[in-house]
């Protein structure tokens, strides 16, 4: 009896739910959880994290975070956290220490750093804009007469405050700006020095040498020469989703993730569009995104897809490989930010329980085990009109341990067949049908294994009939 051996996943290239089972690219799979493709063709278990310091405020949201990179070369890690009556700002030394800033509860806190002034600025729209020189906070130094604002950015030797409140009057489409920082201090002229963007401003970031402004129904570029251009009729839903990579600026819009390269605006979320369309309306403004290395991480929260509840969904978009993987975290992400540790730049997030975590820093989710799985696409053997016989699945990887294998034939349910262990292993079974797919799943901690290849052992049905006739 002659067997066929077919690579059903000869290397992995990420999730793609936007194509037919008959039209997929090699290595794509229909669903997966807690994997990353740091190497081409390799799935590595990911989604791990550990707490930094101790809990700051139980049952309270983390409202913001930043790496305060000083002119001396040092880094201060600051976060804003809700409290029972007020929100506060905390700085990490050997533990999280309060900065004694009694801010209005529940308002997101956004930060910006001016290298020329070596000063950090903070806004939350409800309270006076404030500055921090590394030692003391002030609502007057460099911020006298500055409006309250939802968003802030340091750009072109000025500080810009966007979507503002000036003496109790809201100006959601304006960006107010400081005087030039080259004098060693700045002033604010709220009567004369502002720019309008003809739309409600929802966030701000950078695009190369320019400022990128995302609005409700449009996106804009503002240059250092004070030139203002609308570059897209697609808007932005979350300030925290705007981030840049080289000449690219990424943002979350109502209908997906967009990348602007300084000239054209491109939607890049088609492979995960089914997930995106499942985001509740209330969650759009809470989307978080951050670039680390060559990866764009996008947090969208809880969704329900095809009857399956997916919790705390974090997408990993590999910019160089142009593929997506999905992670599921045990904690809700309220703020996503980066910080330079002694090991280099790392990704951190704050949750809804007053805790700060470092992502990809251990083999567990804050000491707890977590589940990874991958679901392949359908394999049609000799073709969709033939019933074939399937006998074994071979797995190749590194540190495979307790990787349970299930298969599904035609419209049947999942059938368990055994586990893969070691660098090369296989499970044997016998199934007959027009099509077959597999689910590989494991739950563990401290086992960030790699999956390299899946090989199916099968026999075409027409071959059996030929053997009988001879």
N, C-alpha and C positions, 0 to 999 in steps of 0.2 A: 504494500500500500504506500504510494508516494505522497508525501506531505508537502504542503506549501508553507513557507515562512515569510510573513509580510510584516514590515515595520509599520505598525499603525500609528506610532508616534516616534519617528526617527529623529529625536531632538524636539525641543519644545519652543514654541514662539508665542505663547500667551493666549488669553481668552479672546474669542471673536464670536459673538452671537448675532452678527449682522450678515451672515452668509448662509446659503443653503448647505445641507449636508453633502450635496454633490459638487460643491464649488469651493470647498475650504482650501486654504494654503497649508502646505506641509508643516506639521507641528502645532497647528492651532487646536484648541480644545474648547468644548462648549461651556464648561464651568470648572472652577477651581477655587481654592481658599487657602490663604496663608502660604503662598509661594512667591518667590521673586526669580527673575531671570537675569541675574548679574553676569552670568556667562552665557554666550550664545548657545542656545539649544539645551540648556540645563535648568531644571526646576530645583530651586533650593528652598527648603522650608524657611519661612520668615514670619514676621508679625510679633516678634518677641519684644519685651520691654521690662524695665525695672524702675522703681521709684528713686527719685533724687531727694535726699534728706528725709524729713518726716512730713506727715500731713499738716497743712497750714490751717485749714478751717473746715471742719467736717460738714458735709452736706451743702457746700457752697461752690459756685462756679468759679473757675479760673477765667478771668476776663481779658487777659493780655499777657504778652511776654516778649522779651527782647534780649539780645546780646549787646550790651553797652560796651562797644569796643573803644577803648580810650586811646588818646594820642600817645600815651606812654607804652602802648602795646599790650596792656592788660585787658582782661575781659570781665565785666560784671554781669551776672545773670539776674535780671529783674523780672518779676511777674506781678500782675494785679489780680487780686482775689476778692470775691464777695465776702461780706460778713453778715452778722445778724441784723445790724442796723446800718452799717456803712461798709463800703469797699475799701481795701487798703492796697498799698504797694509794698512788696517784699524784695529784699536783696539777699542773695546767698553768699555766705562766707564759709563757715563750717556747718551752718544751718540757716534756715530761712528767718531773717530778721525784719521786723516791721519798720517801715520808713515813716510811720506816723502821718499818713496822708488820709484824712477822713473824707473819702469820695462818696458821691451818691451811689447807692446800691443799684445793681443790675445793669449799669451802663458799661458797654465794652470800652476798654482803655487802649488807645493806640499810641505808639511811641515813634519818635524820629530822632536821629543823631546828627548833629552838625560837627564835622571834623574840625572846621576852622575855629569854632568856639569851644570845642571839646565839651559840648553840653548836650544833655539829653532833654527832649521835650515830651510832654505827655498831654493828651486831650481825651475827654470823654463826653463832650457836648453839654453835660449837665453842670460841670464845675469849671472854674477858671483854668485856663491853660497855664501849665506850670513848667519850670525848668529845674534841672538837676546837674550840679557840677561834679558829682561823684562823692560829695560830702553832705551838701545841704540842698533842700528843695526850696523853691521860691515861686511866688505868684507875681513877682515884680521884675526880677532880673531877666532881661531880654524878652519879657512877656507883658510889660506894662501896656495897657490898651489893646492887647491881642484879643480877638474874639474867641468865644467858645467854638469848638469845632468837633465834627465827627471823625475827620480824617486829617492826617498830617504827613508831610514829606519834606525832606531837605533836598533842594534842587537848585542848581545854577547860582550858588552863593547866596541863596535866600531860604527862608523857611516858609512853606505854604500851608495854610489852613483851609480846608475845603468843607463845604456844606456846613455853614456857620450860623451862629446865633450872635447878633450884635445888639447888645443892650435890650434883649428880649424880643427882637425881631428876627425871624428865621430867613436865611438866604440860602436855600438848598442848592442853587445852581452856581454859587459864587466860590471863588478861591481867593482868599486874602493873602497878601504876602508881606514879608518883613522888608526892612531895608537891607542893603548888602552886608554880609557878615565880615567883610574884610576890614572893618573898622574896629573889630574886637568886641563889639556889642551891636545889638540891633534894636530898632524901634518899629512901631506899627502905626500906619496911617489908614484907619478904617474908612475914612471919608473918600479918599482918592485912589488908593492903591489896591485894586482888586481886578479879577478877570472873571467873566461870566461864560458858562458853557452851554447855555440854552437848554438845559435838561437837569433833572435831579441827579446830583452826583452820588454814586454808590461806592466809589473806591478810587484809589490812586496808586500808581506804581511807576516803573521805568520801562522805557523801550529804547535801548541803546543810550544815546546821549540826550534823549528827549523824555518828557514827562508823559505818562499814559494815564488818561482819566476815563474811567468807566462810569457811565451814567445809566439811568433807567432804560432808555431806548436808543442809546447811541454810545459811541466810543470816540475819544479825541486824542490828538497829540498836541502838546504844547512845547515849544522850543525855547532855548535860552535867548533867542532873539525876539521873544514875545510873540511868536507866530502861533496861531491856533487853527487846527484843522480837524474837521470831523473825518474819521477814517473808516467808520463802520456804522451801519444802521442797527447793528446788534449790540445790546447793552451788556450790563454786568449785574449780577445779583448779590455779590458779596465782596467787600473790600479785601477780606482775608484770602480770597481765591486768586488775587492778582499777584503774580510772581514772574520773574524773568530768568532767561537762560540765554546768554550771548545776545543775539539780536532779536530773540523771540520773547514775546510777552504772552503769558497764559492767563486766562480768566474763565470763570464759570458764568455762563449765560443761562437763561431760562431753559433753553433747549439743548444744552450740551457744553462741552469744553472747547474753547477757541484759542488759536495761536495767531498772534499778529507779528509779522516779521519786519515791520516798518513800511511795507507797501501793500500787502494783501492780508486778508483776514480768513483763516481756514478753520473749519470745524474738524476736530481730531477725535471726537468721541464716538464715532459710528460703531466700532466694535463692541462698545458697552452701552449702546443707546437704550436697550431694554431696561438696564438698571437705572439709567438717568431718568427715563420717563416715569419711573416708579417713585421718584423722590417726592415726598409730600410738600405742598406749597409752603408750609411753615418752616421747612428745613432749608429752603434755598438760600436764605440770607445767612444761614449758619455754616455754609460750606467753607471749609478750610483747605488751603493748598500751600505747598512749599517745595522748592527745588533743593535737592541735596545731591551733589555730584551730577550724574547724568540721569537722575530720576526725578519725576514730578509726582509728588504724593498728594492725593485729593481725598479728603474726608467728606462723606455725604450723609452719614448718620444711619438710621434704621430705615429699611425698605422691605416691602413684601413683593416677591416676584414669583409668579406661577404657583401661588399658594405657600411658598417657602418664606419664612421670616428670616431676614438677614440683619444681624445686629452690628452696629458700629462699623460700617463699611468704609474701608480705606483702600483706594486704588493706588497701585504703583504703575506709573507710565514710564517705561524705559525709553527715554528720548532718542537714544542712538539706535536702538533696535526697533523702535516704533511698535511696541506691544504693551498690552495691559495685563496685570494680574490683580486679583482681589484679595484683600485681607479682612479678617474679622477680629476686632479687638474686644477684650472683656470690659474695657472702660470706655465711657463716652468722651469724645474729644471736644473740648470747648475752645481750645486755642492751640494752634500748631506753630512752632517757631524753631529756629536753629540757634545753636550756641556752640562756641569753640571751647572744647575741653582740652585737657593735656594730650589727648589722642587725636585731636583735630576737630573739624566741624562735625557736629552731630545733630540729630533731630529730636526735639522734645515736644511733649504735649501736656496740657493741663486738663483735668477732667472736671466732673460735676461734684466732686467730693474733696476739693481743696488739696489735690495732690499733683505733683509734677513728675512726669516719667520721661526716661530716655529710651527712645526706640532703638531696636536692633542692637541691644547691649547685653543680652543674656539668652539662655535657651528656654525661657519661660515667659508667661505674661504675669509679671509681678509675683513670681514664685509659683504660679499655678500652671498646670499643664494645659495645652490647647490643641485644637484639632486642625489638621490639614487634610485636604482631599483634592483629587482631580478626576473629572468625568470626561471621558473621551467622546469623540463624535462617533456616529454609526459607521461600521465597516460593512460593506456590502459583498465581500467575497468575490464570487464570479460575476456578480452583477445583481441589480435589485430584483430580477425576475427568476433568480435561482435560489433554491434552498441548499446551503452548504453545511458541512460538518466542521465543528470547531473543537479543538482538543487541549490546547495549553496556551498560557500567557507567560512569556518570559519578561522579566524586569532586570534592567541594568542600572547601576548607580553607585553611590557611596553611602555607607552607614545605613543601608535599608534595614529597618528593624520594626517588626510588628505592623507592616503595611498590609492591611486587609484588602482582599480583592473580591469584588462582586461583578457579576455580568448580567446583562439583560438581553434577551433575544426577542426580536419582533415587539409585540405589545405586552410581554410578560413583565412581572415585577423583578426586582433585584434578587439575585441568587448568590449567597456567599460560597466561595470555593477554597479559601485558605489565605495564607500570608506569604509575603515576600520578605526575605531576610538576607543580609549580606550584600556583596557587590553584584552578584549574579544569582538569580533564583527564578523558579517557575512554579506555577500552580497548574494541576491537571484537572480536566473536567471533560464532559462531552455534551455538546449542545448542537442542535440542528435548527436552522432558520434562514430567513432571507437576509437578516442583518443582525449585528451584534455590537454592543458597546460595553465599556468597562468603567468601574468606579474603584479607585484606590484611595484608602482612607486610613489615617492613624491618629492617635491621641497620645501625646507624651510631652515631656519637658526635657531640656538638655539634649535633644536629638535633632539638630538642624541638618537633616540628611539631604542628599541630592538624588534626583531621579533623572537619568540620562536617556533612556530608550525603552520602548515597549514593543515586543515582537510577538506576533500571533502565529500559532501553529494550527493549520487547518487543511482541509481536503475539499476540493471542488466536488459537487454532487455528480457532475457529468463524468468525472474521472471514475467514480465508483461504478456507474452504469457501464462504462467501457470495460472495466476490469471484469464485471460479471459476464459480459458478452464474450470475452476472450477466454 
